[in-house]
Amino acid sequence: MTVTEQIAEYICDEFSRPLSDTTIHHAKRAVIDWFAAMYSGSIQEPNPMLRESLINTDDAQQALIFPEGQFSTARTAAFLNGASAHTSEFDDIFRDGGFHPGCATIAAALAVAQHHKQAGLVFLRAVIAGYEVSSRISSAMGRDHYRFWHTTGTIATFGAAAAAALLLKLDRHQTAHALSTSATLAAGLQQAFRSDGMSKPLHSAHAAEIGVMAAMVAAKGVTGALDVLEGPVGMGMAMSGAADWTKATAGLSENYNIEAITFKNHGCCGHTFAAIDGILALMTSTQIKAHEVASIDIATYGPAVSVTDRSNPQTSQECKFSMQYVVAHAAYFGSVRIDAFELVRMQNPEIRALMPKISLTVDQEIDDQFPTRRAARVTVISKAGDVFTHDQHTRKGDPDLPLSDEELDEKFVELTLPVLGTQSADKLLQHLWRLDQIDLSACLTYAIPSE
């Protein structure tokens, strides 16, 4: 069998396979985190512009679009909610594959599940299948894929297709063709976030919509090239050159990668997290204050340097991808949350004065561990001449240093309350923790602002 056919067998079996309480619990954590990231992103550009551009009053009323509670087709809902979930940079990460699985997978699953009136547990099964498939394909494509391609744009497509295929109850043949069609439409260039612009969230939007579309047309008999992944001019050769397709199916149904997801503790590029955690830990242990710092050196892995070495960012997008900015902000304010990217903060003279004193270097030992470990060595020299060093071996939120359920709840409330209001935010959170026991529609009753 081809790779897509092997994966299709797993997806179809996942509809009724017994799941442990642990796996279901982690799926609920992923959904809760998705809503937190989605609501915070939904009110940021380009999402209001996207909704104004793409929602038509005569659209079929199949699925909710957040935050206002408009309805549109499942494809449009997947696209728009997928964009919102990836905008504020608070969406989850599969560390070992270097991509954000939730933004597209959950957007697609939510849209299709609403359209077909699925129960909460079936929706969670679709989310789980999407995470398992996309995470393994990301590992199979390897580090070479990340040289030019934005993995969330390319690989999250498979998560969306897998989730939609399960919810539509496609058979193995149809599911394999849905995956195959998704592959040839996968896209997303890194230049979209290495330069200033609004198109990065469209990568996850496109992935969500393409996954839904591919499953819908496969249900009607549209076929794809089943060897599109491993073929001589397939995705592996075109987008990686070093793909190992044994990783795409290894452990399917035996261990669940959704139990090893990173939930972000900072609202910016994940490549900066180890350095942010490191500077915060160092300042806590030494009691040094930001205004006492003469220089900060961050030794870390290659992509963290190539993606985030931006000494003079001006816009919110640029600041989210500037190591200098987010570390300086953390030094002065103790965190990097939504308010870090307000104009008054981005123009703060103390932050701006510290930024030129922050340098980045690649540490070969740390780089060799990427992507399965994201580490940084932070060295601070004080104005008095003291030298302090901290080795940050992982990131807060990674599987080996996870956010607790309580911390995840706090993140959810922080990011959703300004959009939903207190009553809806609290009720939605309570219902999301019970998703495996209730209808999805009952949960979504509280998914629009109450006040």
Secondary structure, 3 states (H helix, E strand, C coil): CCHHHHHHHHHHHHCCCCCCHHHHHHHHHHHHHHHHHHHHHHCCCCHHHHHHHHCCCCCCCCEEECCCCEEECHHHHHHHHHHHHCCCCCCCEECCCCECCHHHHHHHHHHHHHHCCCEHHHHHHHHHHHHHHHHHHHHHHHHHHCCCECHHHHHHHHHHHHHHHHHCCCCHHHHHHHHHHHHHHCCCECHHHHCCCCCHHHHHHHHHHHHHHHHHHHHCCCCCCCCCCCCCCCHHHHHCCCCCHHHHCCCCCCCCHHHHCECCCCCCCHHHHHHHHHHHHHHHHHCCCHHHEEEEEEEECHHHHHHHCCCCCCCHHHHHCCHHHHHHHHHHHCCCCHHHHCHHHHCCHHHHHHHHHEEEEECHHHHHCCCCCCCEEEEEEECCCCEEEEEECCCCCCCCCCCCHHHHHHHHHHHHHHHHCHHHHHHHHHHHCCHHHCEHHHHHCCCCCCC
